[in-house]
Amino acid sequence: MTPLKRARLASKMSQGDVCARLRELRRKRGAMPPKDSSLKRMYIEWEQGRVSPSEWRDELCELFQLPPAALGFVEVAPPPSIELPSVLDVLRLDAELVEMLESQTDHYRLMDRRVGAAIIPQTVAHVEHMQQLLRNALPGKHFSAAAVALAEGAALAGWQALDAGDITKAWNLHDIAKSAARQSDDPAALAHVTAQQAYALLDAGRAADAVELIQYAHTPQTAKRVPPRLRAWLAAAEAEFLAAAGQGEQARRMLDQAAEVLPAGDSDPDLPYLMLNETHLSRWRGHCLARLGASEAVDALTTALDGDQALSSKRAESSLRVDLALALRSRGDMVGSKEHARRAGELAGRTGSARQRARIADLLAS
């Protein structure tokens, strides 16, 4: 069964229903759809996998509220494979192999930004491969770097699972990341993956527990051992959890702390898994203020929406627009709120972000 047919059956629509909706979507785009009989023949060929619907991909993604890869439209090219040892073999790690592992993680990180949830199976398989590799690896000077690579990869897979709405899977993958980070004896990696795991608690409705976990990862002692950009990220994340827990004054204090320690630029060579600049922090501040119902959230979020980096990821833009919709509703601008919520829904559908769709549903229902 093709992904397209699976999507139609899941939506409980007939082929005729789908064709009728496709004609409506094509007309909304200002184009004239083909005759009913022609479109039906075309759709049957698409659903059977004989022909690719290259000119109708946007309409099909919007119709089924799924990203292209989930409908079989995006082919994810795998990175170069790494031959792993058998159970009885051992492996001596070297710098080239560690670099290959890091490159694979970067590959999946970039694909995640393009196709969203569709890349999860490949990322999880990558994590499992690295786990097997480290189990068979001899100790040596490159073991720590390989363990950091596993921590980064598992944290990425965990974040993807969280975005897809699988909180338990996200928590377990972050446990793998924490274990690897401890093996690496890298304080920055351990602080990052521990703090990121707290988002699973936040999405489970346990904001107070999320605050407790990130404060365990973000201590004054930790701050002395990690780079300034990560210190800023930890402070901003703690502010988000504090805002969710209704601790507005403390949240604002942590946001100010993040701004104080954030260095110039977007990223650091020692933190390949972390991008944080003033635009990102402005978006984060707006998100926290929106959670708190603060009127100044609109200005912060509008500024962030105008930032180039905020728009480079559909998932990031979707999240930002949900925050802006919430902030505008608090200000009484229902028209603007609904418009941003509608656009956020379109973006969340394209990336398969169950996390953002749930936020949008809560927003529209309240």
C-alpha positions in Angstrom: 0.0 0.0 0.0 1.4 3.4 -1.0 1.8 6.2 1.6 -0.8 8.2 -0.3 -3.4 5.5 -0.2 -2.6 4.9 3.5 -3.2 8.7 4.2 -6.5 8.6 2.3 -7.8 5.6 4.2 -6.7 7.1 7.5 -8.7 10.2 6.7 -11.8 8.0 5.8 -12.2 9.7 2.5 -13.1 8.1 -0.8 -11.1 8.8 -4.0 -14.0 11.0 -5.1 -13.9 13.0 -1.9 -10.1 13.6 -2.3 -10.5 14.7 -5.9 -13.3 17.2 -4.9 -11.1 18.7 -2.2 -8.1 18.9 -4.6 -10.3 20.8 -7.1 -11.2 23.3 -4.3 -7.6 23.8 -3.3 -6.5 24.3 -6.9 -9.2 27.0 -7.4 -8.1 28.7 -4.1 -4.6 29.0 -5.7 -6.1 30.8 -8.7 -5.7 27.9 -11.1 -8.2 26.0 -13.1 -8.4 22.2 -12.2 -8.7 19.6 -14.9 -12.0 17.8 -15.7 -13.4 15.5 -13.0 -12.7 12.4 -15.0 -9.1 13.5 -15.8 -8.3 14.3 -12.2 -9.8 11.0 -11.0 -7.6 9.0 -13.5 -4.5 11.1 -12.4 -5.3 10.4 -8.7 -5.7 6.7 -9.2 -2.2 6.6 -10.9 -0.7 8.6 -8.0 -2.3 6.4 -5.4 -1.0 3.2 -7.1 2.5 4.7 -7.3 2.7 4.6 -11.1 3.1 8.4 -11.5 4.5 11.0 -9.2 2.1 14.0 -8.5 4.9 16.5 -8.8 2.6 19.5 -9.6 0.0 18.6 -6.9 2.3 17.9 -3.9 1.4 21.2 -2.1 -2.4 20.5 -2.4 -2.0 16.9 -1.3 0.1 17.9 1.8 -2.5 20.5 2.7 -5.4 18.1 2.2 -4.0 15.4 4.4 -2.1 17.7 6.8 1.1 15.7 6.3 4.7 16.6 5.3 5.8 15.5 1.8 7.9 12.6 3.1 4.9 11.1 4.9 3.1 10.9 1.6 6.1 9.3 -0.1 7.1 12.5 -2.0 10.6 13.1 -0.4 13.3 10.5 -0.8 15.8 10.8 2.1 19.2 10.0 0.8 21.1 8.0 3.5 24.5 9.1 4.5 27.5 6.8 3.9 27.0 3.7 5.9 29.4 2.6 8.6 30.3 -1.1 8.9 29.8 -2.1 12.6 31.5 -4.9 14.4 29.9 -8.2 15.2 29.1 -9.1 18.8 32.5 -10.8 19.3 34.5 -8.1 17.5 36.1 -5.1 19.1 36.8 -1.7 17.5 39.5 0.8 18.0 38.0 4.3 17.6 39.8 7.0 15.6 39.2 10.6 14.7 37.9 9.8 11.2 35.2 7.5 12.5 34.1 10.0 15.1 33.9 12.6 12.4 31.7 10.3 10.3 29.3 9.8 13.2 29.1 13.5 13.8 28.5 14.1 10.1 25.7 11.6 10.1 24.0 13.4 13.0 24.4 16.7 11.1 22.8 15.1 8.1 19.7 14.0 10.1 19.6 17.4 11.8 19.4 19.1 8.5 16.8 16.6 7.1 14.7 17.1 10.2 14.4 20.8 9.4 13.2 20.0 5.9 10.9 17.0 6.4 10.1 16.9 10.2 8.7 13.8 11.7 9.4 11.6 8.6 13.1 11.4 9.4 12.6 9.8 12.9 13.1 6.1 11.9 16.5 7.0 10.3 17.6 9.0 13.3 16.7 6.3 15.8 18.5 3.7 13.7 21.6 6.0 13.7 21.4 6.1 17.5 21.1 2.3 17.7 24.2 1.9 15.5 26.2 4.2 17.6 25.2 2.4 20.8 26.4 -0.9 19.3 29.6 0.7 18.2 30.4 2.1 21.6 29.6 -1.3 23.3 32.3 -2.9 21.1 34.8 0.0 21.3 38.1 -0.2 23.1 38.9 2.5 25.6 41.1 5.2 24.2 41.5 8.9 23.6 38.7 9.0 21.0 36.1 7.3 23.2 34.9 10.5 24.9 34.3 12.2 21.5 32.3 9.2 20.3 30.2 9.2 23.4 29.4 12.9 22.9 28.4 12.0 19.3 26.0 9.4 20.7 24.6 11.9 23.2 24.0 14.5 20.5 22.4 11.9 18.2 20.1 10.5 20.9 19.1 14.0 22.0 18.2 14.9 18.4 16.1 11.7 18.1 14.5 12.4 21.4 13.5 16.0 20.4 12.1 14.6 17.1 10.0 12.1 19.1 8.7 14.9 21.4 7.7 16.9 18.3 5.8 13.9 17.0 3.9 13.7 20.3 5.6 10.5 21.7 6.6 11.7 25.2 7.7 8.3 26.5 10.0 7.7 23.6 11.4 11.2 23.9 12.2 10.6 27.6 13.8 7.2 26.9 16.0 8.6 24.1 17.2 11.4 26.4 18.1 8.8 29.0 20.4 7.2 26.4 21.8 10.7 25.7 22.4 11.3 29.4 24.1 7.9 29.8 26.4 8.6 26.9 27.2 12.2 28.1 28.2 10.8 31.5 30.5 8.3 29.7 32.1 11.2 27.8 32.7 13.2 31.0 31.7 16.3 29.0 29.8 18.7 31.3 28.4 20.7 28.4 26.8 17.7 26.7 25.4 16.4 30.0 23.9 19.7 30.9 22.3 20.2 27.5 20.7 16.7 27.2 19.5 16.7 30.8 17.9 20.1 30.4 16.3 19.1 27.0 14.8 16.0 28.7 12.8 18.4 30.9 10.7 19.3 27.9 9.1 15.8 28.1 7.9 16.7 31.6 6.7 20.1 30.3 4.7 18.5 27.5 3.3 15.9 30.0 1.8 18.8 32.0 4.4 18.6 34.8 5.9 22.1 34.7 7.1 22.1 38.3 9.0 18.8 37.7 10.5 20.3 34.6 11.8 23.3 36.6 13.3 20.9 39.1 15.1 18.9 36.5 16.6 21.8 34.6 17.7 23.4 37.8 19.5 20.2 38.6 21.3 20.5 35.2 21.8 24.3 35.5 23.6 25.0 38.7 26.2 27.7 39.5 28.9 25.0 39.4 27.7 23.9 35.9 27.9 27.5 34.7 31.6 27.6 35.4 32.2 24.5 33.3 30.2 25.2 30.1 30.5 27.8 27.3 28.6 31.1 27.5 26.2 30.2 24.7 25.1 27.1 26.4 24.7 29.0 29.7 22.4 31.4 27.9 20.4 28.5 26.4 20.1 26.9 29.9 18.9 30.1 31.4 16.3 30.7 28.6 15.0 27.1 28.9 14.7 27.5 32.7 12.8 30.7 32.1 10.4 28.8 29.8 9.7 26.2 32.5 9.3 28.8 35.2 6.8 30.7 33.0 4.8 27.5 32.4 4.8 27.0 36.2 3.4 30.5 36.7 6.6 31.9 38.2 6.8 35.1 36.2 9.3 37.1 38.2 11.8 34.3 38.2 11.2 33.7 34.5 12.0 37.3 33.7 15.1 37.2 35.8 16.4 34.1 33.9 15.6 35.7 30.5 17.7 38.7 31.6 20.5 36.4 32.6 20.4 34.7 29.2 20.7 38.0 27.4 23.6 39.0 29.6 25.7 36.0 28.9 24.8 35.4 25.2 27.9 35.9 23.1 27.8 37.3 19.5 27.2 35.1 16.6 24.9 32.1 16.0 26.9 29.1 17.1 30.2 27.8 18.5 32.5 25.0 17.1 32.4 23.2 20.4 28.6 23.2 20.5 27.5 21.8 17.0 24.1 20.8 18.4 23.2 24.4 19.6 22.3 27.5 17.7 21.3 30.5 19.7 21.5 34.2 18.7 19.7 37.4 19.6 16.8 36.6 17.2 16.3 33.2 18.8 16.4 34.7 22.3 13.9 37.3 21.3 11.6 34.5 20.1 12.2 32.6 23.4 11.4 35.8 25.4 8.2 36.3 23.5 7.2 32.7 24.1 7.7 33.0 27.8 5.9 36.3 28.0 3.0 34.9 26.0 2.8 32.0 28.5 2.6 34.6 31.2 -0.1 36.7 29.4 2.2 39.7 29.2 1.2 42.4 26.7 4.8 43.1 25.6 5.0 39.6 24.2 3.5 40.8 20.9 6.4 43.2 20.2 9.1 40.6 21.1 7.4 37.9 18.9 6.9 40.3 15.9 10.5 41.2 16.1 11.5 37.6 16.1 9.1 36.8 13.2 11.0 39.4 11.1 14.3 37.6 11.8 15.7 35.5 8.9 16.8 32.7 11.1 13.4 32.3 12.7 11.9 31.6 9.3 14.5 29.1 8.2 12.6 26.2 9.9 8.9 25.7 9.4 8.7 24.1 12.8 10.2 27.2 14.4 7.9 29.5 12.5 4.9 27.4 13.4 5.8 27.6 17.1 6.4 31.3 16.9 3.0 31.9 15.2 1.2 29.9 17.9 2.9 32.1 20.5 1.9 35.3 18.6 -1.7 34.0 18.3 -1.8 33.5 22.0 -0.3 36.9 22.7 -2.7 38.7 20.3 -5.7 37.0 21.8 -4.6 38.2 25.3 -4.5 41.7 23.8 -8.0 41.3 22.4 -7.0 41.0 18.7 -9.0 38.0 17.8 -8.7 38.5 14.0 -4.9 38.6 14.1 -4.8 35.7 16.6 -6.9 33.5 14.3 -4.8 34.4 11.2 -1.5 33.4 12.9 -3.2 30.2 14.3 -4.3 29.3 10.8 -0.9 29.8 9.3 0.7 27.9 12.2 -1.6 25.0 11.6 -0.6 24.8 7.9 3.1 24.8 8.8 2.6 22.1 11.6 0.8 19.9 9.1 3.7 20.1 6.6 6.3 19.1 9.3 4.1 16.5 11.0 4.5 18.3 14.3 2.0 16.8 16.6 3.4 19.0 19.4 2.5 22.2 17.6 -0.9 20.8 16.4 -1.8 20.1 20.0 -0.9 23.7 21.0 -3.0 25.0 18.2 -6.0 22.8 19.1 -5.8 24.1 22.7 -5.6 27.7 21.5 -8.6 27.4 19.2 -10.6 25.5 21.7 -10.2 28.0 24.5 
